[in-house]
Amino acid sequence: MSTDTQHGESSLLIQLQHGLKREQFERALHDIRAGWKRRELWMTLGLQDVRQRYRRSKLGPFWITLSMAIMVLALGLLYGQIFGQDLHDYLPFLAAGFVIWGLIASLVNDGCQSFILAEGMIRQLNAPLSIYAYRGLWSTLIAFAHNIWVFLGVALWFGVDLNWNLLWVPVALLMLFLNGLWMALFLGLLSARFRDVPLIIGSVVQVLFFITPVIWKPDMLPGRALWLDLNPFYHLVEIMRAPLLGQPPALGNWLTVIAITIIGWAVALFFYSAYRWRVAYWV
C-alpha cells in the first residue's frame, strides 16, 4: 500500500472521528433543549417526588420548613454561645447560610441520583434523558421555597435590612441551578456507571459543610483569604447570602462562580456527549 493511500485513509478516519464527535455533541445539546421543553412532565414528576416523601403526613411538605427552623434555632443558640456571637447578627447569618447550603447540598447529592432513581422510566419512557436532571432540580427548588421562609422569619424578627440588593437573589439562584444542572448530568452519569460515587460525594459534601463558612463566619478564620478563595462552595454560598443579608455580592465571588460554571459545563458536555447513550445499560 502506497504512502499516499495510507495518508488518505488516515485523513478520512480523522474526519469521520471529528464528524462523529460533533454529531454526539449536537445530540447532547438537543437532548438538554428537548428536556427543557418537556417542562410539564418533569415538573409533575418533581412535585410527585416531594408529595411521595411526605405521604400520609399531617403537615406534608411543611415538615421541610419545620425541620429547618428547628435546626437553625438549635444551632444558632448553641454555636452563638460557643463562638461568643451576638444573636441579632449571628442568627440571620446562620439562617441564610444554612438554607443556601441545604439548596447546594441537595443539588449535588440529588444530582448523583438523577438517573439511578429513574431506572424504570429510562428503560420504558421514550423521552430526553435530561428530564430526570430537571426533575431533581425542580424538587430541590420546591424544598428551597419552603426553607426560605425560615430565613425571612429570622430576618424580620431581628430587623435585617432587606434592601434593593435582594434583586441579586434571583440571579444567584439561576446561577446555582445552572451549576446544579451540569452536576446532575455529569455526576448522574458517573453514579450510574460507578455506584460508589454517590457515597463518596455524600461524604465529601459533609466535610465541606464544616470547612465552608456556614455555621462560622469568615472573619473567625485567621489568614482566611487563601483558604476561602480555594473553596468553591464558599463562593456559591456567598453570591446569595450577601444580598439576603442586605449586602452587595462581591465581584470576586461572582467571577469565581462564573468560572466554575463555564468549566463545569465544558466537562459535563464532554462526558454527556460521549456516554449519554450508555446510561440505559448502566442503570
Backbone bond lengths (Angstrom), bond angles and torsions (degrees), N, CA, C in turn:
res aa  C-N    CA-C-N  psi(-1)  N-CA   C-N-CA  omega(-1)  CA-C   N-CA-C  phi
1 M - - - 1.465 - - 1.527 109.05 -
2 S 1.341 117.32 131.54 1.457 121.13 -176.14 1.521 111.43 -72.80
3 T 1.341 113.36 162.81 1.469 119.48 179.17 1.519 111.05 -64.97
4 D 1.352 117.01 -38.28 1.467 120.75 179.88 1.523 111.60 -63.89
5 T 1.345 115.59 -38.50 1.467 119.53 179.22 1.527 111.05 -65.90
6 Q 1.354 115.81 -43.85 1.465 120.18 178.56 1.530 111.15 -62.43
7 H 1.326 115.10 -41.28 1.468 119.37 179.63 1.516 110.51 -64.97
8 G 1.339 116.73 -38.92 1.458 120.27 179.25 1.515 112.04 -66.36
9 E 1.340 116.79 -41.00 1.460 120.35 178.34 1.523 111.72 -66.24
10 S 1.336 116.01 -37.99 1.475 120.03 178.08 1.521 110.62 -64.89
11 S 1.334 116.48 -42.39 1.466 120.20 179.26 1.517 110.89 -63.77
12 L 1.351 116.78 -40.74 1.456 120.67 178.86 1.526 111.08 -64.49
13 L 1.349 117.10 -40.27 1.454 121.41 178.91 1.520 111.35 -63.98
14 I 1.326 116.52 -41.13 1.468 120.93 178.87 1.527 110.32 -64.27
15 Q 1.338 116.37 -41.44 1.454 120.47 179.71 1.529 111.18 -64.20
16 L 1.346 115.78 -40.65 1.458 119.83 178.15 1.522 111.33 -64.25
17 Q 1.337 116.75 -40.07 1.460 120.68 179.06 1.524 111.10 -64.46
18 H 1.332 115.93 -44.18 1.469 119.84 178.33 1.520 110.44 -63.94
19 G 1.338 115.95 -41.15 1.461 119.33 179.28 1.514 111.83 -63.88
20 L 1.334 117.01 -40.16 1.460 121.55 178.81 1.524 110.99 -65.04
21 K 1.342 116.91 -43.94 1.464 120.45 179.48 1.521 110.75 -63.26
22 R 1.332 116.06 -40.53 1.464 119.26 179.07 1.522 110.82 -65.39
23 E 1.327 116.59 -40.65 1.458 120.48 178.57 1.525 110.88 -64.41
24 Q 1.334 117.40 -41.56 1.458 120.72 177.97 1.528 111.27 -63.16
25 F 1.332 116.26 -40.83 1.455 120.87 179.09 1.527 110.56 -63.76
26 E 1.325 117.07 -43.93 1.463 120.49 179.91 1.525 111.31 -65.37
27 R 1.329 116.85 -36.97 1.457 120.07 177.65 1.521 111.45 -66.60
28 A 1.330 116.27 -37.83 1.464 119.99 178.06 1.527 110.81 -64.23
29 L 1.331 117.07 -44.13 1.464 120.74 177.65 1.529 110.81 -63.79
30 H 1.332 115.92 -40.43 1.468 119.36 177.80 1.526 110.72 -62.91
31 D 1.331 117.27 -38.75 1.456 121.56 178.39 1.525 110.37 -61.48
32 I 1.329 117.10 -43.76 1.470 120.96 -179.20 1.533 110.70 -66.75
33 R 1.334 116.79 -42.32 1.467 119.75 178.23 1.525 111.63 -66.98
34 A 1.335 116.18 -42.55 1.467 119.70 179.24 1.520 111.27 -64.97
35 G 1.331 116.60 -36.30 1.453 120.03 176.66 1.517 111.79 -63.05
36 W 1.331 117.40 -40.53 1.459 121.49 178.46 1.529 110.92 -63.05
37 K 1.331 117.09 -35.80 1.458 120.47 -179.96 1.522 112.67 -71.17
38 R 1.319 116.97 -19.78 1.477 120.70 178.39 1.525 110.23 -89.99
39 R 1.322 116.18 41.84 1.473 120.87 -174.82 1.522 112.54 -59.74
40 E 1.307 116.97 -38.28 1.465 119.36 -178.09 1.525 110.79 -60.59
41 L 1.331 116.30 -36.98 1.460 120.45 -178.83 1.518 111.14 -69.82
42 W 1.353 117.90 -54.40 1.466 118.33 -174.07 1.524 112.80 -74.02
43 M 1.333 117.25 -24.05 1.465 118.30 174.96 1.528 110.39 -70.78
44 T 1.325 116.33 -37.68 1.459 120.14 176.45 1.527 111.02 -65.63
45 L 1.336 116.40 -42.98 1.461 120.54 179.45 1.528 111.35 -64.70
46 G 1.332 116.77 -41.66 1.456 120.51 179.63 1.524 112.24 -64.63
47 L 1.332 116.39 -42.23 1.464 120.21 177.97 1.523 110.95 -65.40
48 Q 1.321 115.85 -37.55 1.459 120.02 177.82 1.526 111.44 -64.62
49 D 1.344 116.71 -36.97 1.468 120.15 177.77 1.523 111.06 -60.84
50 V 1.338 116.58 -42.65 1.466 120.62 -179.71 1.525 110.36 -66.78
51 R 1.314 116.26 -43.86 1.468 119.65 179.74 1.526 111.66 -64.79
52 Q 1.320 116.10 -38.93 1.461 120.24 -179.47 1.524 111.40 -64.22
53 R 1.327 115.81 -35.05 1.459 120.52 -178.64 1.521 111.44 -65.20
54 Y 1.333 116.86 -32.41 1.471 120.27 -176.80 1.520 111.24 -116.74
55 R 1.326 116.63 31.94 1.454 121.37 179.90 1.527 110.47 -63.71
56 R 1.321 116.24 139.00 1.462 124.96 179.66 1.529 113.30 66.10
57 S 1.302 117.42 14.06 1.465 121.33 175.45 1.527 109.09 -91.35
58 K 1.319 116.58 141.66 1.458 120.77 -179.63 1.525 111.46 -66.14
59 L 1.337 116.71 -42.04 1.459 120.68 -179.08 1.520 112.79 -85.91
60 G 1.312 116.89 -20.79 1.459 120.29 -179.88 1.523 111.53 63.40
61 P 1.346 117.35 -139.98 1.466 120.44 -178.34 1.530 114.42 -61.77
62 F 1.334 117.64 -14.89 1.460 119.15 179.36 1.528 112.27 -69.64
63 W 1.337 116.87 -8.18 1.458 119.52 169.36 1.526 110.17 -62.07
64 I 1.334 117.40 -28.94 1.469 121.28 176.83 1.519 109.36 -59.71
65 T 1.340 116.04 -47.34 1.467 120.97 -179.51 1.519 111.01 -66.28
66 L 1.325 116.63 -44.34 1.457 120.43 -176.85 1.521 111.70 -64.22
67 S 1.335 117.09 -44.90 1.464 119.80 -179.47 1.524 111.27 -65.39
68 M 1.329 116.84 -37.55 1.464 119.80 177.55 1.526 110.72 -66.52
69 A 1.325 117.56 -41.13 1.463 121.00 179.81 1.528 110.76 -62.93
70 I 1.318 117.21 -43.16 1.465 120.73 179.18 1.522 110.57 -63.92
71 M 1.339 116.71 -42.49 1.456 120.85 -179.25 1.528 111.28 -64.04
72 V 1.325 116.70 -44.36 1.468 120.75 -179.10 1.522 110.37 -64.82
73 L 1.318 116.94 -43.59 1.472 119.96 -179.08 1.523 110.83 -65.34
74 A 1.338 117.10 -44.52 1.467 120.42 -178.41 1.521 111.30 -65.40
75 L 1.326 117.28 -47.98 1.461 120.01 -179.64 1.518 111.30 -68.39
76 G 1.332 116.67 -35.35 1.462 119.57 179.61 1.512 112.24 -62.89
77 L 1.337 115.92 -45.75 1.463 119.62 179.49 1.525 111.43 -67.93
78 L 1.327 116.69 -39.69 1.461 120.68 -177.96 1.528 111.69 -68.99
79 Y 1.341 116.20 -58.12 1.460 119.24 -175.00 1.520 112.29 -74.73
80 G 1.330 116.51 -22.77 1.459 118.51 173.35 1.519 110.82 -62.05
81 Q 1.338 116.18 -39.98 1.459 120.69 177.22 1.529 111.24 -72.31
82 I 1.335 116.99 -42.43 1.466 120.43 -178.64 1.520 111.22 -62.29
83 F 1.334 116.41 -44.75 1.466 120.89 -177.41 1.519 112.97 -87.31
84 G 1.340 116.61 -4.52 1.457 119.54 179.71 1.522 112.89 65.90
85 Q 1.331 116.78 41.33 1.458 122.36 -176.38 1.525 111.39 -99.32
86 D 1.336 115.49 149.48 1.456 122.00 172.56 1.529 108.43 -74.76
87 L 1.316 118.13 121.95 1.462 121.65 -175.41 1.521 112.51 -62.02
88 H 1.333 118.44 -29.08 1.461 120.90 178.59 1.533 111.29 -63.07
89 D 1.301 116.70 -25.65 1.456 121.27 178.99 1.531 111.78 -102.01
90 Y 1.322 115.69 -37.35 1.465 119.58 -172.81 1.525 113.13 -78.50
91 L 1.328 117.93 -41.10 1.463 120.12 -174.44 1.532 112.35 -64.63
92 P 1.348 120.24 -43.26 1.472 118.25 174.64 1.531 112.37 -62.37
93 F 1.350 117.02 -37.88 1.461 120.70 176.96 1.526 110.57 -61.13
94 L 1.340 116.38 -45.71 1.456 120.99 -179.81 1.526 111.26 -66.23
95 A 1.329 117.46 -42.96 1.467 120.71 -178.73 1.520 110.86 -62.15
96 A 1.328 116.85 -44.83 1.463 119.97 179.11 1.521 110.80 -63.54
97 G 1.322 116.33 -47.19 1.459 119.97 -178.40 1.516 112.59 -64.32
98 F 1.333 116.38 -39.55 1.466 120.23 -177.43 1.526 111.17 -68.57
99 V 1.333 116.39 -41.01 1.466 120.15 179.09 1.524 110.40 -65.30
100 I 1.324 116.56 -43.60 1.468 120.23 -179.50 1.521 110.70 -68.28
101 W 1.339 116.64 -40.20 1.458 118.71 178.36 1.527 111.10 -63.57
102 G 1.323 117.06 -38.62 1.457 119.72 176.11 1.517 111.81 -59.01
103 L 1.328 115.94 -39.24 1.461 120.66 177.01 1.524 111.21 -63.83
104 I 1.333 116.76 -49.61 1.466 120.97 -176.66 1.527 110.90 -65.89
105 A 1.331 116.96 -44.65 1.466 120.08 179.81 1.523 111.25 -61.44
106 S 1.332 117.31 -38.36 1.468 120.35 177.66 1.517 111.05 -66.56
107 L 1.336 116.86 -39.25 1.461 119.47 178.24 1.522 110.90 -60.36
108 V 1.326 116.12 -40.78 1.469 120.14 -178.30 1.526 111.03 -73.62
109 N 1.331 116.72 -53.40 1.468 120.50 -175.32 1.527 112.51 -67.76
110 D 1.329 116.74 -43.61 1.464 119.52 178.66 1.526 111.06 -69.06
111 G 1.341 115.99 -29.68 1.461 118.93 177.22 1.517 111.86 -61.88
112 C 1.332 116.44 -35.13 1.470 119.94 177.71 1.526 111.51 -63.63
113 Q 1.320 116.93 -30.15 1.457 121.50 -175.50 1.523 113.41 -96.33
114 S 1.324 117.57 3.02 1.466 120.44 -170.68 1.519 113.21 -58.20
115 F 1.331 118.73 -38.74 1.467 121.57 -179.60 1.531 111.90 -95.27
116 I 1.307 116.92 -32.18 1.466 120.31 -178.69 1.523 111.11 -62.84
117 L 1.334 116.86 -45.29 1.461 120.83 -178.26 1.522 112.54 -71.28
118 A 1.317 116.88 -16.94 1.471 120.88 -178.71 1.524 111.51 -102.65
119 E 1.321 116.63 24.69 1.463 121.34 -175.15 1.531 112.69 -52.19
120 G 1.329 116.45 -51.35 1.458 119.72 -177.75 1.510 112.82 -63.17
121 M 1.332 116.61 -41.83 1.459 120.59 -177.78 1.520 111.83 -69.86
122 I 1.327 116.82 -36.25 1.461 120.21 179.71 1.529 110.44 -62.23
123 R 1.325 116.42 -37.52 1.465 120.50 -177.39 1.524 113.16 -81.04
124 Q 1.335 117.04 -19.94 1.458 119.45 -174.54 1.521 113.72 -111.90
125 L 1.332 117.61 -28.01 1.458 121.06 -173.66 1.522 110.34 -101.06
126 N 1.320 116.11 127.52 1.461 121.99 177.10 1.528 108.29 -85.89
127 A 1.304 115.92 88.06 1.464 121.75 -176.05 1.522 108.88 -147.18
128 P 1.332 117.48 158.28 1.469 120.01 177.23 1.527 110.94 -56.93
129 L 1.307 116.04 139.10 1.466 120.61 -177.73 1.525 111.77 -65.21
130 S 1.317 116.29 -27.18 1.461 120.16 -175.88 1.528 113.00 -68.74
131 I 1.343 118.30 -15.55 1.472 118.51 -178.77 1.530 110.87 -62.88
132 Y 1.332 116.78 -25.26 1.469 119.14 -179.08 1.525 110.75 -77.58
133 A 1.328 116.86 -26.41 1.460 120.32 172.53 1.529 109.86 -72.33
134 Y 1.349 116.54 -44.39 1.467 120.17 176.80 1.528 111.12 -62.12
135 R 1.306 116.04 -36.32 1.467 120.99 179.33 1.527 110.87 -58.77
136 G 1.336 116.74 -45.95 1.459 120.14 178.80 1.517 112.33 -65.68
137 L 1.337 116.89 -38.27 1.464 120.46 178.19 1.519 110.90 -63.19
138 W 1.322 116.38 -40.51 1.471 119.80 -179.24 1.528 111.16 -66.29
139 S 1.318 117.50 -41.67 1.466 120.80 176.88 1.523 110.77 -60.64
140 T 1.334 115.92 -40.55 1.460 120.45 179.06 1.523 111.41 -66.08
141 L 1.333 116.20 -38.74 1.463 120.01 178.56 1.525 111.01 -64.93
142 I 1.329 117.24 -38.74 1.472 120.26 177.73 1.530 110.40 -62.21
143 A 1.341 116.24 -43.62 1.470 119.70 177.78 1.522 111.18 -63.30
144 F 1.325 117.02 -40.24 1.468 120.92 178.80 1.527 110.49 -64.26
145 A 1.332 117.01 -38.25 1.461 120.35 179.21 1.526 111.12 -62.93
146 H 1.327 117.61 -29.01 1.471 120.96 174.55 1.528 111.04 -77.59
147 N 1.323 116.49 -40.18 1.468 120.13 -174.21 1.524 113.05 -73.79
148 I 1.323 117.78 -30.59 1.465 119.90 -174.53 1.525 111.19 -63.45
149 W 1.344 117.35 -22.48 1.456 119.71 178.50 1.519 111.90 -68.21
150 V 1.312 116.28 -24.71 1.467 119.49 175.86 1.524 109.50 -64.58
151 F 1.327 116.24 -47.25 1.467 119.01 178.40 1.517 110.76 -63.43
152 L 1.330 117.65 -44.46 1.466 119.81 -178.11 1.522 111.10 -60.74
153 G 1.336 117.04 -38.74 1.459 119.81 176.74 1.515 112.15 -63.67
154 V 1.333 117.09 -44.30 1.467 121.50 178.02 1.524 110.39 -64.77
155 A 1.336 116.54 -42.00 1.470 120.51 -178.32 1.524 111.36 -63.48
156 L 1.311 117.28 -42.44 1.462 120.40 179.26 1.522 111.30 -69.19
157 W 1.315 117.19 -36.93 1.472 120.84 -179.33 1.521 111.78 -66.34
158 F 1.332 116.54 -40.53 1.463 120.37 -177.62 1.525 113.10 -97.81
159 G 1.313 117.94 6.67 1.454 121.48 173.29 1.519 114.82 68.98
160 V 1.332 117.29 41.75 1.464 120.92 176.31 1.529 109.25 -67.44
161 D 1.307 116.59 138.97 1.465 122.28 -178.88 1.530 109.40 -74.72
162 L 1.323 116.81 93.81 1.472 121.86 177.99 1.524 107.95 -87.00
163 N 1.328 115.97 94.98 1.453 121.04 -173.59 1.530 111.59 -112.70
164 W 1.349 114.50 -160.45 1.473 120.02 -176.06 1.525 113.18 -65.97
165 N 1.312 117.54 -13.80 1.462 118.96 176.84 1.529 112.58 -64.86
166 L 1.335 116.73 -17.05 1.459 119.87 176.55 1.523 112.25 -60.90
167 L 1.328 117.28 -19.44 1.466 120.16 178.15 1.526 111.66 -64.74
168 W 1.342 116.54 -18.75 1.457 119.98 176.24 1.528 112.24 -75.43
169 V 1.317 117.66 -18.78 1.465 120.66 -174.22 1.530 112.40 -62.92
170 P 1.356 120.41 -47.73 1.471 118.67 177.97 1.525 112.75 -60.95
171 V 1.337 116.26 -35.65 1.468 119.55 178.77 1.529 109.92 -66.13
172 A 1.331 115.69 -43.95 1.466 119.75 178.46 1.523 110.70 -64.27
173 L 1.331 117.01 -39.94 1.463 120.78 179.13 1.528 110.56 -62.62
174 L 1.328 116.45 -41.73 1.466 120.22 177.04 1.521 111.03 -61.90
175 M 1.326 116.95 -41.42 1.459 120.29 179.48 1.529 111.33 -65.51
176 L 1.319 116.77 -39.76 1.462 119.73 177.70 1.524 111.04 -63.34
177 F 1.319 117.13 -38.53 1.456 119.30 -178.75 1.528 111.96 -75.90
178 L 1.315 117.83 -28.49 1.465 119.49 171.58 1.526 110.19 -62.69
179 N 1.329 115.75 -40.99 1.471 119.46 175.82 1.522 110.97 -69.70
180 G 1.330 116.68 -37.24 1.452 119.34 178.04 1.511 112.63 -63.26
181 L 1.342 117.12 -33.18 1.466 120.25 -179.40 1.520 111.33 -69.95
182 W 1.333 117.34 -45.08 1.471 117.17 179.61 1.528 110.97 -68.16
183 M 1.334 116.90 -32.64 1.467 118.79 176.98 1.526 111.20 -67.35
184 A 1.341 116.92 -37.66 1.461 119.73 178.38 1.521 111.01 -65.70
185 L 1.323 117.02 -40.16 1.466 120.41 179.91 1.527 111.19 -69.43
186 F 1.329 116.05 -43.57 1.469 120.59 -175.99 1.529 111.79 -77.88
187 L 1.340 116.44 -53.88 1.463 119.62 -178.76 1.526 111.40 -68.65
188 G 1.332 116.39 -33.80 1.457 119.22 176.66 1.515 111.45 -63.23
189 L 1.326 115.62 -37.47 1.465 121.32 177.56 1.528 110.56 -65.82
190 L 1.337 116.24 -48.79 1.466 120.24 179.31 1.529 111.94 -63.06
191 S 1.322 116.02 -39.37 1.459 119.87 -177.76 1.524 111.48 -69.02
192 A 1.332 117.16 -34.09 1.458 120.09 177.18 1.524 110.97 -64.94
193 R 1.327 116.10 -33.86 1.464 120.41 -179.27 1.518 111.96 -84.71
194 F 1.343 116.46 -42.46 1.461 121.42 -177.96 1.524 108.24 -121.69
195 R 1.314 117.77 106.87 1.463 121.56 -172.45 1.522 113.29 -73.67
196 D 1.317 118.16 -6.81 1.466 120.20 174.94 1.528 112.08 -79.68
197 V 1.327 116.89 -16.88 1.465 120.64 -175.63 1.534 112.36 -59.73
198 P 1.353 120.19 -46.91 1.478 117.97 178.97 1.516 113.51 -59.07
199 L 1.333 117.22 -36.03 1.468 120.37 179.25 1.521 110.81 -68.58
200 I 1.323 116.21 -41.32 1.466 120.57 178.67 1.522 110.38 -64.70
201 I 1.324 116.24 -47.52 1.466 120.90 -179.08 1.525 110.53 -62.57
202 G 1.330 117.16 -41.05 1.462 120.22 178.50 1.513 112.16 -60.23
203 S 1.329 116.93 -41.16 1.470 120.86 178.53 1.526 111.13 -67.47
204 V 1.328 116.36 -40.04 1.465 120.25 179.37 1.527 110.58 -64.47
205 V 1.332 117.16 -41.99 1.466 120.74 179.63 1.523 110.58 -62.77
206 Q 1.322 117.68 -38.84 1.467 120.92 177.68 1.526 111.19 -61.89
207 V 1.325 116.79 -42.76 1.466 120.25 178.84 1.524 110.35 -66.29
208 L 1.343 116.58 -42.52 1.461 120.34 -178.35 1.526 111.83 -63.82
209 F 1.329 117.17 -26.98 1.463 119.52 177.74 1.521 111.36 -59.46
210 F 1.329 116.21 -39.03 1.467 120.26 -176.40 1.528 112.85 -81.11
211 I 1.330 117.74 -23.51 1.466 119.36 179.94 1.531 111.95 -99.69
212 T 1.327 116.60 3.31 1.461 121.99 174.55 1.524 107.96 -105.13
213 P 1.335 118.91 136.91 1.473 120.64 -178.81 1.520 112.80 -68.25
214 V 1.326 114.95 82.94 1.456 121.67 175.57 1.523 108.84 -111.43
215 I 1.345 116.79 -52.89 1.466 120.48 177.33 1.529 111.26 -96.41
216 W 1.322 117.20 -8.47 1.469 120.94 174.72 1.530 108.33 -127.60
217 K 1.326 115.43 153.32 1.460 121.04 -176.57 1.531 110.72 -89.51
218 P 1.332 116.97 150.58 1.474 119.64 -179.78 1.517 113.77 -57.76
219 D 1.346 117.42 -33.32 1.467 118.95 -177.95 1.525 112.71 -74.22
220 M 1.348 117.69 -4.49 1.457 120.57 175.50 1.521 112.08 -82.28
221 L 1.334 117.44 -11.48 1.460 121.57 -176.33 1.523 109.86 -101.39
222 P 1.322 118.85 110.85 1.471 120.69 178.70 1.530 110.54 -64.18
223 G 1.317 115.39 139.84 1.458 119.88 -178.87 1.511 111.71 58.92
224 R 1.321 115.99 43.72 1.461 121.88 -167.39 1.525 114.43 -79.09
225 A 1.315 119.57 -18.39 1.463 121.48 -169.41 1.524 112.67 -56.63
226 L 1.321 117.65 -54.20 1.467 120.90 -176.95 1.520 110.83 -66.17
227 W 1.330 117.89 -43.00 1.456 121.79 -178.42 1.527 111.08 -60.53
228 L 1.330 116.65 -43.94 1.455 120.35 -178.58 1.527 111.41 -72.31
229 D 1.316 116.61 -39.91 1.464 119.81 -178.79 1.517 112.11 -62.46
230 L 1.325 117.80 -29.63 1.463 121.40 -178.91 1.529 112.68 -85.33
231 N 1.320 116.68 -5.35 1.463 121.17 -179.73 1.528 109.15 -98.75
232 P 1.347 118.80 104.46 1.468 119.86 -177.74 1.519 113.17 -63.69
233 F 1.327 117.61 -28.52 1.456 120.00 -178.39 1.527 111.62 -69.92
234 Y 1.308 117.04 -27.65 1.466 120.11 175.86 1.523 110.38 -61.88
235 H 1.322 116.54 -44.37 1.464 120.80 -179.36 1.530 111.08 -68.25
236 L 1.337 116.70 -38.01 1.461 120.10 178.08 1.525 111.52 -64.03
237 V 1.314 116.64 -38.24 1.463 120.82 178.03 1.526 110.57 -71.13
238 E 1.315 116.45 -43.67 1.462 120.99 -169.99 1.516 113.70 -69.17
239 I 1.338 119.02 -31.73 1.466 119.38 -178.37 1.529 111.54 -65.03
240 M 1.345 117.49 -20.66 1.458 119.36 176.56 1.527 112.02 -104.80
241 R 1.326 117.41 -34.28 1.465 119.06 -177.25 1.532 111.26 -67.16
242 A 1.319 118.03 -40.66 1.463 120.65 -178.49 1.532 111.98 -57.45
243 P 1.343 119.58 -52.38 1.477 117.88 178.88 1.528 113.74 -66.28
244 L 1.345 118.04 -29.74 1.461 119.14 176.24 1.524 111.18 -64.49
245 L 1.324 116.51 -30.28 1.464 121.17 179.42 1.524 112.16 -92.76
246 G 1.334 116.60 11.13 1.461 120.94 175.91 1.503 115.02 84.02
247 Q 1.340 117.83 17.04 1.459 121.45 -178.64 1.530 110.08 -117.22
248 P 1.323 117.86 147.27 1.474 119.45 177.05 1.524 110.11 -72.51
249 P 1.321 118.43 138.75 1.465 120.23 178.37 1.519 110.89 -66.64
250 A 1.315 116.09 143.36 1.459 121.22 -177.81 1.530 110.54 -72.08
251 L 1.326 115.49 145.28 1.465 120.63 179.90 1.521 110.87 -61.90
252 G 1.331 116.92 -38.85 1.459 120.19 -179.55 1.515 112.36 -61.43
253 N 1.338 117.02 -38.38 1.464 120.40 177.52 1.521 111.22 -63.83
254 W 1.331 115.91 -42.21 1.460 119.58 -179.48 1.523 111.78 -67.21
255 L 1.314 116.84 -42.74 1.465 119.53 -179.87 1.526 111.05 -62.76
256 T 1.331 116.10 -39.28 1.464 119.64 178.64 1.521 111.07 -65.58
257 V 1.331 117.23 -43.57 1.466 120.71 179.82 1.522 110.91 -64.72
258 I 1.321 117.15 -40.07 1.470 120.18 177.40 1.520 110.61 -62.04
259 A 1.337 116.31 -41.87 1.469 120.14 178.04 1.523 110.87 -63.68
260 I 1.338 117.00 -42.48 1.462 121.02 177.50 1.523 110.51 -60.30
261 T 1.322 116.39 -41.61 1.461 121.07 -178.87 1.521 111.39 -63.68
262 I 1.326 116.76 -46.30 1.470 120.88 -178.31 1.530 110.92 -64.53
263 I 1.323 116.28 -48.18 1.477 120.12 -179.39 1.530 110.23 -64.74
264 G 1.317 116.45 -43.10 1.463 120.16 -179.41 1.519 112.34 -61.16
265 W 1.325 116.55 -43.94 1.462 119.57 179.29 1.523 111.92 -67.34
266 A 1.319 116.95 -35.94 1.463 119.65 178.12 1.533 110.85 -62.76
267 V 1.328 116.37 -44.83 1.469 120.70 179.02 1.527 110.46 -67.16
268 A 1.333 117.07 -44.58 1.464 120.88 -177.43 1.527 111.27 -63.23
269 L 1.324 116.92 -44.02 1.464 119.70 -179.35 1.520 111.67 -66.01
270 F 1.324 116.64 -34.59 1.470 119.74 178.13 1.527 110.59 -61.49
271 F 1.323 116.34 -50.71 1.468 120.24 -178.33 1.527 111.49 -72.87
272 Y 1.330 117.10 -38.44 1.464 119.90 -178.86 1.522 111.29 -65.89
273 S 1.334 116.05 -35.81 1.459 119.94 177.59 1.521 111.39 -66.64
274 A 1.323 116.73 -39.52 1.460 121.02 -174.07 1.521 113.59 -80.59
275 Y 1.336 117.88 -34.02 1.462 120.11 -169.66 1.522 114.74 -122.36
276 R 1.327 118.14 4.19 1.466 120.30 -177.83 1.521 111.96 -55.60
277 W 1.318 117.52 -40.17 1.466 121.34 -175.63 1.533 113.08 -69.16
278 R 1.346 116.97 -13.25 1.461 119.60 -178.58 1.529 113.98 -90.18
279 V 1.335 116.43 -10.30 1.455 119.63 -174.40 1.524 111.88 -58.92
280 A 1.332 116.90 -39.23 1.464 120.46 -179.78 1.524 112.36 -60.92
281 Y 1.322 117.48 -26.65 1.462 121.17 178.63 1.525 111.81 -87.94
282 W 1.325 116.76 -21.22 1.464 120.39 -176.52 1.527 112.76 -85.86
283 V 1.339 116.35 -35.06 1.470 118.63 -174.22 1.528 110.79 -74.14
